[in-house]
């Protein structure tokens, strides 16, 4: 089998699996649906891993070729094509591995759901969409994958469509992403206008030619074309990767089933924006203004969303706000030109964030779909595997030494510290304080869920829908189909950072895909002090990030283990701050007041005045009334008497003769 055939099979196998599971679900049944989806995505993973192996050990050169030419117009080629370099090979492997684990896990989590086959069809289609995005070699295919992951995320967030909250969450995700995608589409249109091509290599090769050209968007203000292009592209990334202020859809996406929460947050959708900016590094490197904008947006997101995560009680929402904060870290890294550090953190984050979400799902299964941590506690004895893997995911998330998250997160913090970009001091303090916040809310989740005394009660006769805190059966460990993916995700959460930091981050392994100007190379500055993963840990023990991480652990341990009543006391002493955080800085309320209500009012006005009043009232019903009125008048002449018809004919003839005489 040729390499090009293998590359074609990698996205097509999940697509075929989605078609079979979705279109032929009655023929293949429930077991057939999950087997075809798991086999399709599993084979895609092993093929992706083989391509990555060839990149690492086989010296496989970058492949850039067209698969299919859709259209040629005015010399512009619209194609489906693949660009396989170290960046895309890494992303393909991460996406397919996490998706493979989620597919297996779904068998246990969705076992009793009536939409079982439909769910497997959707998640396989999600994998296909993300693969088409990361493998693309042109902006047309990038946009196709970009919109496809948005469409499937809408279907999956609103999967339980009988719940109003799920429907609203899916619609919210769809609309917010339309705002970002409008900017993204403008950026692609500007690229086509400036370069006359949709191909990456052609656009990147000509990027320097427009570095000094300007455009007047507002009269009297000149903007560089390259800055306009990059900011428009990044607005798209703000929507997909949920950066403030377009972040509001991601916490609500928790209305979907837990497996899709893991897939969205770890390997698909939200990572698309980070990947896109890294892929577009030859463009972003030419605009310091755009990079500063990226960095500051990421800093605001990393810090503020971590604060909101502190007061959440829904176990999935705490992890969701953690994702928002970690995406902020990646975005800050992109803004200081540390693209490789952003991708490195994207990779490590995919493993431990999928682990945390699937671990939360395991707890939710055991507690009969209870998600409020206030009704949990003491689960470590009943669920030892979930408890141990949750500890591993937590330690990776907070950046504990030797864990995968330590290497990627600390590299970002050091890169921001080494950067001289405008605003980097503000970004540094944001990501530094974010370490304390991350450690605090992570251990809060761990303690409230697994430690302390149980805050639930088992009552066998409680009925089918017992109130919060009442369970029909005692919680127990999840089946192997759930715990095995947890174990397989825990392994890279521990070792992947230690194993890969040197080649991926400091060995120039991503240099074939990422371009950084020498004066912007913060990663090179950090790398000049790197002497191996063990030495990095030794050095970190005396730095601020390590002690802030320890501080968050100590604070959470004291409040939630030593003095459990202290949390309520702090809430009562600082009600205003708690209310602000609980209401997520009132961003949703602002959007509801300023945009949503006004759009609804405009829509109601157009309906009443334009639709009901003008179109229905005047044009449709009015024309019908006019015809009726005229018809009533004409009908008076249709009396049936012969002398009246003869009289009318004579009058008409006289009139015609008179007109003829006058014209003559």
Residue pairs with C-beta under 8 A, 6 or more apart in sequence:
3 51
3 54
3 60
3 63
4 63
4 65
6 47
6 50
6 51
7 51
7 63
7 82
7 84
7 135
8 67
9 43
9 44
9 47
10 44
10 47
10 48
10 51
10 92
10 96
10 131
10 135
11 44
11 128
11 131
11 132
11 135
12 128
13 40
13 41
13 43
13 44
13 47
14 37
14 40
14 41
14 44
14 99
14 124
14 125
14 127
14 128
14 131
15 124
15 125
15 128
16 40
17 36
17 37
17 39
17 40
17 41
17 120
17 124
18 37
18 40
18 121
18 122
18 124
18 125
18 128
19 121
20 28
20 32
20 33
20 36
21 28
21 32
21 33
21 34
21 36
21 37
21 117
21 120
21 121
21 124
22 117
22 118
22 121
22 122
22 125
23 121
25 33
25 117
25 118
25 121
28 36
28 117
29 117
30 116
30 117
33 116
33 117
33 120
33 121
34 103
34 106
34 107
34 116
34 120
37 103
37 120
37 121
37 123
37 124
38 100
38 103
38 104
40 124
41 96
41 99
41 100
41 103
41 124
41 127
42 100
42 103
44 96
44 127
44 131
45 93
45 96
45 97
45 99
45 100
48 89
48 92
48 93
48 95
48 96
48 97
49 93
49 96
49 97
51 60
51 84
51 89
51 92
51 93
52 89
52 90
52 92
52 93
54 60
55 85
55 86
55 89
56 503
60 84
62 83
62 84
62 85
62 512
62 513
63 82
63 83
63 84
63 85
64 81
64 82
64 83
64 84
64 137
64 200
64 201
65 81
65 82
65 137
66 77
66 79
66 80
66 81
66 137
67 79
67 80
67 81
67 82
68 79
68 80
69 77
69 78
69 79
70 78
70 79
70 80
70 140
71 77
71 78
72 78
75 196
76 192
76 196
76 197
76 198
77 197
77 198
77 199
78 138
78 140
78 198
79 138
79 140
79 141
79 198
79 199
80 140
80 141
81 136
81 137
81 138
81 141
81 199
82 88
82 135
82 136
82 137
83 135
83 136
83 137
83 200
84 135
85 512
85 513
86 509
86 510
86 512
86 513
87 275
87 278
87 279
87 343
87 510
87 512
87 513
87 514
88 134
88 135
88 513
90 343
90 347
90 504
90 510
91 134
91 271
91 275
91 343
92 131
92 134
92 135
94 267
94 346
94 347
94 350
95 127
95 130
95 131
95 134
95 267
95 268
96 127
96 131
97 267
98 262
98 263
98 266
98 267
98 350
98 351
98 354
98 489
99 123
99 126
99 127
99 263
99 267
99 268
101 354
101 358
101 485
101 488
101 489
102 123
102 259
102 260
102 262
102 263
102 354
102 358
102 485
103 120
103 123
103 124
104 481
104 484
104 485
105 259
105 262
105 358
105 361
105 481
105 482
105 485
105 486
106 119
106 120
106 123
106 257
106 259
107 481
108 365
108 478
108 479
108 481
108 482
109 257
109 258
109 259
109 361
109 365
109 482
110 116
110 119
110 257
110 259
113 119
113 257
115 159
115 160
118 159
119 156
119 159
119 257
119 259
119 260
122 152
122 155
122 156
122 159
122 260
123 156
123 259
123 260
123 263
125 148
125 152
126 149
126 152
126 153
126 156
126 260
126 263
126 268
126 269
127 268
128 148
129 145
129 148
129 149
129 151
129 152
129 268
130 145
130 149
130 267
130 268
130 269
130 272
131 145
132 141
132 144
132 145
132 148
133 141
133 142
133 144
133 145
133 146
133 148
133 149
133 272
133 275
134 145
134 275
136 142
136 144
136 145
137 199
137 200
137 201
138 198
138 199
138 200
139 188
139 191
139 192
139 198
139 200
139 203
140 198
142 188
142 276
143 184
143 185
143 188
145 272
146 181
146 184
146 236
146 240
146 272
146 276
147 181
149 240
149 268
149 269
149 272
150 173
150 174
150 177
150 181
150 240
150 269
153 173
153 177
153 253
153 260
153 264
153 268
153 269
154 170
154 171
154 173
154 174
155 170
156 256
156 257
156 260
156 263
156 264
157 166
157 169
157 170
157 173
157 252
157 253
157 255
157 256
157 260
157 264
158 166
158 167
158 169
158 170
158 171
158 255
158 256
159 166
159 256
159 257
159 260
160 166
160 255
160 256
160 257
161 167
163 255
165 255
166 255
166 256
168 252
168 255
169 249
169 252
169 253
169 254
169 255
169 256
170 255
170 256
172 248
172 249
172 252
173 249
173 250
173 252
173 253
176 239
176 246
176 248
176 249
177 239
177 240
177 246
177 249
178 239
179 235
179 239
179 246
180 235
180 236
180 237
180 238
180 239
180 240
180 246
181 236
181 239
182 235
183 231
183 232
183 233
183 234
183 235
183 236
183 238
183 239
184 232
184 233
184 235
184 236
184 237
184 239
185 236
186 232
187 228
187 229
187 230
187 231
187 232
187 233
187 235
187 236
188 198
188 233
190 225
190 228
190 229
190 232
191 198
191 203
191 229
192 198
194 210
194 213
194 225
194 229
195 202
195 203
195 206
195 210
197 203
197 206
200 279
203 283
204 282
204 283
204 515
207 226
207 282
207 283
207 286
208 286
210 225
210 226
211 224
211 226
211 286
212 224
213 224
213 225
213 226
214 222
214 223
214 224
214 225
215 222
215 223
215 224
215 225
215 228
216 222
216 223
217 223
217 228
224 287
224 289
226 283
226 286
226 287
226 290
227 287
227 289
227 290
229 283
230 280
230 283
230 284
230 286
230 287
230 290
230 291
231 289
231 290
231 293
233 276
233 277
233 280
233 283
234 273
234 277
234 290
234 293
234 294
234 297
235 246
236 273
236 276
237 243
237 272
237 273
237 274
237 276
237 277
237 331
238 244
238 246
238 273
238 297
239 246
239 273
240 269
240 270
240 272
240 273
240 276
241 270
241 271
241 272
241 273
241 274
241 327
241 330
241 331
242 249
242 250
242 270
242 301
242 323
242 324
242 327
243 273
243 297
243 298
243 301
243 327
243 328
243 331
244 297
244 300
244 301
244 304
244 305
244 587
245 587
247 301
247 305
247 324
247 587
248 584
248 587
248 588
248 591
250 264
250 265
250 270
250 320
250 323
250 324
251 317
251 320
251 321
251 324
251 584
253 261
253 264
253 320
254 261
254 314
254 316
254 317
254 320
256 264
258 316
258 357
258 358
258 360
258 361
258 364
259 358
259 361
261 316
261 319
261 320
261 357
261 361
262 353
262 354
262 357
262 358
262 361
263 269
263 354
264 270
265 319
265 320
265 323
265 353
265 354
265 357
266 349
266 350
266 351
266 353
266 354
266 357
267 350
267 354
270 323
270 327
271 346
271 350
274 327
274 330
274 331
274 334
274 342
274 343
274 346
275 343
275 346
277 284
277 294
277 331
277 334
277 339
277 342
278 334
278 339
278 340
278 342
278 343
278 513
278 514
279 513
281 337
281 339
281 514
281 515
281 516
282 515
284 290
284 291
284 294
284 334
284 337
285 291
285 337
285 515
285 516
285 517
285 520
288 421
288 422
291 334
291 335
291 336
291 337
291 421
291 520
292 335
292 421
292 422
292 423
293 335
294 331
294 334
294 335
295 331
295 332
295 334
295 335
295 336
295 416
295 421
295 423
295 424
295 427
296 335
296 423
296 426
296 427
297 331
297 335
298 327
298 328
298 329
298 330
298 331
298 332
298 333
298 334
298 335
298 427
299 328
299 332
299 423
299 426
299 427
299 430
299 431
300 328
300 430
301 324
301 325
301 327
301 328
301 331
302 325
302 326
302 327
302 328
302 329
302 331
302 332
302 430
302 431
302 434
303 325
303 328
303 430
303 431
303 433
303 434
303 437
304 585
305 321
305 324
305 325
305 328
306 321
306 322
306 325
306 434
306 437
306 438
306 441
307 437
307 581
308 321
308 581
308 584
308 585
309 317
309 318
309 321
309 322
309 324
309 325
309 437
309 441
310 437
310 440
310 441
310 444
310 581
311 578
311 581
311 582
312 318
312 321
312 441
313 372
313 373
313 374
314 371
314 372
314 373
315 360
315 363
315 364
315 371
315 372
315 373
315 376
315 445
315 449
316 357
316 360
316 364
316 371
318 373
318 441
318 444
318 445
319 353
319 356
319 357
319 360
319 445
321 441
322 353
322 356
322 397
322 438
322 441
322 442
323 353
325 434
325 437
325 438
326 345
326 349
326 353
326 397
328 430
328 431
328 434
329 345
329 409
329 412
329 431
329 434
330 342
330 345
330 346
330 349
330 412
331 342
332 412
332 416
332 427
332 430
332 431
333 339
333 341
333 342
333 345
333 412
333 415
333 416
334 342
335 421
335 427
336 415
336 416
336 419
336 421
336 424
336 427
336 520
336 522
337 419
337 421
337 516
337 517
337 520
337 521
337 522
337 523
338 411
338 412
338 415
338 416
338 419
338 522
338 523
339 510
339 514
339 516
340 504
340 505
340 510
340 514
340 523
341 408
341 411
341 412
341 415
341 505
341 523
342 412
343 504
343 510
343 514
344 407
344 408
344 411
344 500
344 501
344 504
344 505
345 405
345 408
345 409
345 411
345 412
347 408
347 496
347 500
347 504
348 396
348 404
348 405
348 407
348 408
348 492
348 493
348 496
348 497
349 405
349 408
351 396
351 404
351 489
351 492
351 493
351 496
352 392
352 393
352 396
352 397
352 403
352 404
352 405
352 489
352 493
353 393
353 397
354 489
355 389
355 390
355 392
355 393
355 396
355 486
355 489
355 490
355 493
356 390
356 393
356 394
356 397
358 482
358 485
358 486
358 489
359 386
359 389
359 390
359 393
359 486
361 482
362 383
362 386
362 478
362 482
362 483
362 486
363 376
363 379
363 383
363 386
363 449
364 370
364 371
365 478
365 482
366 379
366 382
366 383
366 386
366 475
366 476
366 477
366 478
367 375
367 376
367 456
367 471
367 475
368 471
368 472
368 473
370 376
370 456
370 468
370 471
372 468
373 445
373 448
373 449
374 448
374 455
375 455
375 456
375 468
375 469
376 448
376 449
376 450
376 454
376 455
376 456
377 448
377 449
377 450
377 451
377 452
377 453
377 454
377 455
377 456
378 450
378 451
378 452
378 453
378 454
379 386
379 387
379 449
379 450
379 454
379 475
380 387
380 450
380 451
382 474
382 475
382 476
382 477
383 450
383 475
383 476
383 477
383 478
384 477
385 477
385 478
385 483
385 486
385 487
386 477
386 478
386 483
386 486
387 450
388 490
389 483
389 486
389 487
389 489
389 490
390 446
390 449
390 450
391 446
392 403
392 490
392 493
392 494
393 489
393 490
393 493
394 442
394 443
394 445
394 446
395 403
395 405
396 403
396 404
396 405
396 406
396 493
396 494
397 405
397 438
397 442
398 405
398 435
398 438
398 439
398 442
398 443
398 549
398 552
398 553
399 405
399 406
399 409
399 410
399 435
399 438
399 545
399 549
400 406
400 549
401 537
401 540
401 541
401 546
402 494
402 498
402 533
402 537
403 493
403 494
403 497
404 492
404 493
404 494
404 495
404 496
404 497
404 498
405 493
405 497
406 497
406 537
406 540
407 497
407 498
407 501
407 505
407 533
407 536
408 497
408 501
409 435
409 545
410 536
410 540
410 543
410 545
411 501
411 505
411 523
411 526
412 431
413 428
413 431
413 432
413 435
413 545
414 526
415 522
415 523
415 525
415 526
416 424
416 427
416 428
416 431
416 522
417 424
417 428
418 522
418 525
418 526
419 427
419 520
419 522
421 520
432 544
432 545
432 548
433 548
435 545
435 548
435 549
435 552
436 548
436 549
436 551
436 552
437 552
438 549
438 552
439 548
439 549
439 550
439 551
439 552
439 553
439 556
440 552
440 553
440 555
440 556
441 556
442 552
442 556
443 552
443 553
443 556
443 557
443 560
444 556
444 559
444 560
447 556
447 557
447 560
447 561
448 560
451 560
451 561
452 560
452 561
452 564
455 469
456 469
456 470
456 471
456 475
457 469
457 470
457 471
458 470
458 471
458 472
458 473
458 474
459 466
459 470
459 471
459 472
460 472
460 473
462 470
462 471
462 472
463 472
466 472
477 483
497 533
498 533
501 533
501 536
502 530
502 532
502 533
503 509
504 510
505 523
505 527
506 523
506 526
506 527
506 530
516 523
516 524
518 524
529 539
530 536
540 546
558 566
559 566
559 567
559 570
560 567
571 578
580 586
583 589
637 644
637 648
